[in-house]
Amino acid sequence: MNSEFLASCAQIIGQDHVLTSEPDQQAYLTDWRQRYTGKAMAVLLPTSTEEVAALLTLCARYHIPCVPQGGNTGLVLGSVPDQTGKAVILSLKRMNRVLAVDVSNNTMTVQAGCLLENVQTAAETHQRLFPLSLASEGSCTIGGNLATNAGGTAVLRYGNARELCLGLEVVTATGEIWNGLRGLRKDNTGYDLRDLYIGAEGTLGIITTAVLKLFPQPRASLTALAAVPSAEAALQLLNLARSDLGPTLTGFELISDFSLQLVLKHFPLLKKPLDSNCPYYTLLEISDHESEEHANGLMESMLAKALEHGHATDAVCATSISQSKTLWQLREHISAAQAMEGKNIKHDISLPISDIPAFIKMTDAALHAAFPGCQVVCFGHLGDGNLHYNVSAPVTMRDTDFIQQQQAVNRIVHDRVHGLNGSISAEHGLGMLKREEITLYKSALELSLMRSIKGALDPDNLMNPGKLL
């Protein structure tokens, strides 16, 4: 039956695009962090929505599970198969065209396999901005961004991937094509099917094309780094920045001193831009539609006020694009620096912004009480309430031994997140990694409703089985 299925796949997309040998499949089977490798019957590489539909029709007929995959940059094992070898991976990497740009409507229609970086570049050629920005933007794809409702550094101003998408084309689990490619900002005609598929991690169907929102390019962009004496002061600085900078405030990142020290240790070419030492630093970015002079005036006035009120103790503004990139590199290299330091236990959490200082204080204390000497790498998107709160081993313990304590560490962190009405997954999704963990924090009714949706749209459980639910 498998050989018959694969022969039919080859008739649809060509034998060269049905990968069955282990060497050809390897890049598709292992997750981004190199922690897990699954097995697949084949990797399928279609070039059109019609080919995707034909392949899913075959999967339904032969009862073959299907794992959709974009750039395979996910962090929760959501885009790789299990180890049974029964599933096929359906990669959208060959569906990578920009189909249309409507400047007047401020929209762009792209295939799901487009790299995020290429979408950004295509928007720039039309003097437009597509604001979704991630560290993996040179590798991740729009389909994956939407399937996981990706966040990134500009959520404060522009929102998650969900807010940046107006319409979708989706192939259902049974191989039907739903064309919802409407570039409308108002469409109140029933259930919002678009929002069902965004964030569903490929468990309900496969996103093949999307209509994305574009924005006018700003005339000026300015980045600053400020040292702050505490997480509470960082929150006060955020409130001041929102008040004084208004809609020009694009990003507001929190960086602990320990996080910064790891970057400086493992990336010695990067230099600390401030002489002072503080428990935390904040990275701010504004985008202004008036002028560079106006942007500088706004930022300098706000920072002067922050220094006067004690919300910040020192600050520096980038005076060139290269300096701005350097400041952002201090933030973007944190994950890599922590990985170079050793294995660690990661948490991608979100909280009401007002509760973040209290969360950090109580959770740091609980972790240090349970695991004396453990090292917390705390950083993230303070402006939208998303922290990457990672825990490394004490210097006296091997990281491999500390990793064995992941369940206990997770319980300390996630219980406190839940107690503050937060979420244990802010922007990475659930995948396989947090599939069981979420059952501790979602109500039975919530899980039941989710399973009802899954059962209605994928009754045979063939779409990315074992992920999310």
C-alpha positions, 0 to 999 in steps of 0.5 A: 500500500505504501509503494502504491501511495508513493507512486501516486505522489510521484505522478502528482509532483514528480519522482524527484520531489518524493524523497524517500532516502534517509540522507535526502530526508535528514534536514527535514527530520531533525528539529531546529535545536538538534534535540530530536529526530523523527522518521518519515515515509517520505518528504513531499515537495509540491509547488502549487495549492492544487498539488497540495490538495491532490497529495492530501486527498491521497493521504486521506484515501490511504490513511497516511498522517501528514506533517506540514513543514515550512522552514522547520525553525520551530522550537517545540517539536511541532514541525517534525514527525514522530519516530514511527515512520508512518507519516509523510512530511509535506514541505512548502519550501518550493511554494515561495512566490510573491503573487501580488502587491496592492499598494493602495490596499496595503496588502501582499499575497504570498505563497506559504513557503516564502521566507519571511526575509524575502517578504520583508524585502519585497515590501521594501521594493514597493516602499512598504513595510511588513513588520513581522521580525524574528531572529530566524527571518532568514530561514522561517516561512510565512506559512510557519509564522501563521501556523504558530501565530509568530510574535517577534520584536514589533508586536507592541506596535503591529501585533502578532502574525494573526494581526498581520494577516487578512486572508488565507487559502487553506487545503483541508484534511480531506484535500478540499481548497478553501479560498479565503484570500480576501484583502478585507479589513472588515468582513463580518459574515460568520465564523472567522475561519482564518483565525481557526487555522492561524495558530493551529500548528498545522493540525487542522489543514495546510495554509498555502497562500496568505494575504498580508497587511503592509504599512507605509515605511517610516521615515526614521527609526531610532534605537536606544539602550537604557540601564534600569535599576530593577524590573519595576523600574523597567515597567515604569520606563515602559509606561513613560515611553508609551505616554511620551512616544505614543504610537512611534514606540515599536519595540521594548525589550527587557534584558537581564544583566546576566543575559548581557554578560553571557553575550559579551562572554561568547561574542567578544566582538560585541561591546557593552555600550554603557559603562554602568552595571545594572540588574536590567537593561531595556532596548527601545525602538521607535519608528517615526513618520515625520523625520529623523530630527523629530524621532531624535527629539522624542527619544532624547526628551523621554530618556531625559525624563526617565533619568530625572525620575530614576526609571533609568540610570544611564542610556545611549542612543544609536546614531547610525544604522550600524550602531542600531544593529549592534544594539539589537545584536546584544538582544538577538545573540542571547539564545545562542550565547546561552546555548554555548554556555550549556544546556538549559531549560527554556520557558516562553511565557506571557503575563499581564505586563503589570505582573511581570516584576512580581513574577520575576521576583517570586519565581527567582526566589522559588528557583534559587530555594529549590536549586541553589546556584541556578542561573536565570536568563531572563529577557524578552518582549516586555512591551507585550508581556512575553518573557523568555525565562530560561534556567541554567544549571548551577556552576557546581552541577553538570548541565546534563544532570540539571536537565533531568530536573526539567519537570520540577523546574517547569512546575515552579515556573508554570505554576506561577505563570498560571497563578497570575493568569498568564500563558505557558506558551506566548509565541512558540506554540505547543507542538509535542514539547508542551502537549502534555504540559498544557493539560495541567493549565487549561480547563477540561472544557477548553480542551474539550472544545479544542478537541471538538474543532479538531474532530470536526475538521480532521476526523481521521487525525491525519493532520500533524497528529500528536501535536498541540493535542 
